[in-house]
Amino acid sequence: MGGFKCLERLKENEEVLNSFLEVGHMFNIFTPLQIEKCRIFMNNSDYENAMDYINGKVTIKHFEILKIVAACNLINDGDYYTAVTNIDKMWEQLLIQEPKNPELYFNCAQLFSRICEKRLSIIKKCEVMIDKALEFSPKNSKYLVEKAYYRLYHGEIEKSAYILRQTAEVDANNKDTSIATIYCKILQKKYKEALDDIHFLKDIFIHPKILYFEAFVRQKLGEREESVSLTVLEALNSHIKLAKQSYLSKFDILIATEFDFLFDMTKRIIAINFLK
């Protein structure tokens, strides 16, 4: 198993699969081996074979297997109803198998919230996971920012802003808190205030969301569309580069890619350049 994991980290997915074929017949019902094989299918974006393998070979419903099934429901099938059912099953097993692992709860919430197109039926499940993580670590700024975004998806801007103020008090150095706070101000149509915050943050660090928010606010304040389009394109390229750097597994890149954010940038570039 250690060798398989090393090859997976090196992204040698084909070699890992060949190794699985050599030993798979000897350990056909060994759960860790089944999980790793499913992960390799996922890393290859081979969702159909992942599901075929799970349906035909896997006998033990480990939470990792159920996480893969739910992810395939969302990514490959667009089946939100079935995904909710499998997320519930995964969560039940996760609490049994990992009863004190808030970071794992956070990672699962991140994954499903990034690939569900902000469907509230999924977001509600993710919020349950974050709330459980916060029970173990109530001042964890990562968890609090994630919670704030979920409140935004429910349209509760003031509630989200309140959570972010709390987050800033416990961890003033969390960049994601500052980025989410700007997003709140944009939704509140406080464009000039948001732009001041953006200029302040750009002197400290550059992030794709900051660039995108800057372009959005500048357009709202009447700046030329050509200049705005270039900034959005810069944000898009920066985001893709950052997502690629985050790649360890398929789940990592799905979280880092943030498809909703990616689509928002792409739609704005199209709207500015082709839908005038």
N, C-alpha and C positions, 0 to 999 in steps of 0.2 A: 504493500500500500504506500510506503514511503517513496518508492521509486516512481509510482504513478503520480503522486502529488508533485514531485519535483518536475516531471515532464509536463504536467499540467501548468505549473507556474511558468515554465519556459515556453508555453503555448504550443508544445509539440503534441497536438491533439490526435493526429493520425497515428503517431507512434504509440500513444497511450491506448488507442482503440485496438491496434494490432496486438498489444500486450494483453489486453483484456480477452481477446479472442483465444489467445494461447492458454490462459489459465481459467477462463470463465467456466469451462465445462467441469473443472475440478471443484470450484467453489460457487456453484450456481445459486445457492440460497444464502450466501454470505452477505448480510445486509450492507456493510460498508462498501463492498465491491459493487453491489447493485447501485448504490448512491453515486459512486464515482463514475460508473458507466453512464448514468443519466446525466451527470454534470458535463461529461465530454460531449454527449449529444447536444446539450444546450450550448456549450462553447462553440460548437460547429454550426449553430443555428439550425440544427436538424431536429426540429420539434416533432415532426411526425414519427421519426424513428424512436425518439425519446418516449412518446406516448405508446407506440407499439410495444416497446420493450417493457414498459411499466405494466401495460395491460396483459402482456403475455408471460412475463417472467417473474415480476416482483410479487412476492407473497406477503411481505410484512410492510405495513403502511407507516413507515417512519416519517416524522414531520418533514424531513428534507425531501423525501419523495413527494409528499403532498404539496410542498411549496413549489416544486418543479411542475407538478400537474396543474396547479392554479395559475402559474406563470404561463404555461402553454395555453391554457384556456383563454387568457387575455391577449397574449402576443400573436398566437397562431390562429385562434378561432374567433376572437372577438366575442366570446361567450361569457358575458358578465354574470348571467344568472348562475351558470355552473361554477364559475370562478368563486362567487360568494360562498357557495356550498362547500367547495374544497378548501377555501381559506378558513372557514369555520372548523372543518375537520383538522386542518393543519394546526390551528391555534389550540384546539383541544389536546392534540398529541404533544405540541410544544410545551404546554404547561405541565404535562406529565413528565416528559423526558428532560426538559430544561426548566425546572421550576424557579430557578434563581439566576436568570441570565438576561438582565435588562438590555445589554448591548445587542443580543440576538433578537429581542423583541423590536428594538429600534431598527435594526437592519431589515427585518421582514416588513415592517411598516413602510420604510423608505422604498423598498422594492415595489410593493404593490401600489403605493400612492403614485409612483413615477410611470407606471404602465397602464393605468386604468382610465386615462382621459378625464380625470377628476370626477369620475362617477361617484356620487355620494354614497351609494350602497357599498362601495369598496372603501371609500374614505372613512366611513363610520367604523369599519373593521380595523383599519389602520390606527384610528384614534384610540380604540380599545387597547391595542398593543402599546401605544405610546403612554397611555395612562398607567398601564401596568409597569412599564419601565420607570416612570416617574415615581411610582410607589417605592422603588428601591433607591432611586437617586433623584429626589425632588428638585434639586438645584442644578441638575445637569443642563447646561445651556443648549447642547445639541438637541436634547429631547424637547426642551421648551420651545425652541424655534420651530421644530417640526409640528408641535402642537399648535403654534400660532398660525402656521400655514393652513392647517386643517380648518381652523376657525374662519380663515379667510374664504376657503372654498365653500363654507356654509353661509357666506355673506355677512359674517359677524366681524366687521372691520374694527370696531371699538374694542371688542373682546380680544382680538388678536393684538392690537396696539398695547393693551394693558399687559398681556403676557410678555410682549417684547420689552416693555419697560421693566418688568420684573427680571427678565433675563439679563438686561444690561446692568442691573444692580448687582447680580451675582457673578457676572463674567463680562466685564467691560471690553475684553479683547476679542470677543467672538465676532468675526467679520460677518457671519451669516445673520446675526442679529441686526447689524446696521443695514444690510441689504434688504432684509424683510421689512424693516422700519420704513425705508424709502418706498417700498412697494405699497405699504399701507397709506402713506401720504399721497401717492399717485392715485390710489383708489378713492381717497378722500378729496381728490382734485386740488390738493395743496401743491401745485406745480412749482411755484417759485421756491417754496420751502424745500421741496424735494431736490430741486436743482442745486440749491446751496449745499445740501448734504452731500450730493453727488460730487460736487467740486472739492469739498473737504476730503471725502474718502479717496478721490483720485490722486491726491497728494500723498496718500499712505499706501494704497494698493490698487491694482487694476483687476477687475473681475468682469466676465462677460455680461453678467446681469447689470452691473453698474453702467457699462457702455450702452446696453440696450435701453435701460431706463432713461439714460441721458438723451438718447435719440428720441424716445417716446415723448419726453417732457419738452424737448426743444421743438418738436413738431407741434405739440399742443400750444406752445407759446408763439407759433407762427414762423419758425425758421424755415429756410429754403429746403425743399424736399430732397434735392440732390445731396446736400451736406448730410441730412438725416439718414439717407439711404446708405451712404458710405460708412457712417458710424454703426448702423445695424449690421452691415456686412462685416465690419471689423469684429463686432460682438459675436456674430455667427462663427467666423473662422476661429476666434479665440475659444469659443465654447467647444467646438469640435476637437481642437487641439488638446484642451484640458480633459475632455472625456477620454480621449485615447490614452493619455498619460495615466488615467485612473484604472486602466484595464488589468485586472488580475483574473477575473472570471466573467462569464456572461452576465451574471447578476450585478457585478461591479459596474460594467459598462452601461447596463440598463439604468442603474441608479444615477450614474454620472451624466448620461445623455439627457435625461429629463425631457422626454419627447414633447410634452406640452410647451415647454419653453422653446425648444427647437422649432416647433411648428409656428409658434407665435412670431418668432423672428423671420421665418421664411415667408409667412403670410404678409408681414409688414413690408418686406422687400418687394414682393409681387404687387402689393397694393400701391406702393409708391411709384414703381417703375412701369407697371403695365395696366393699371386700372384707373388711370387719371381721367 
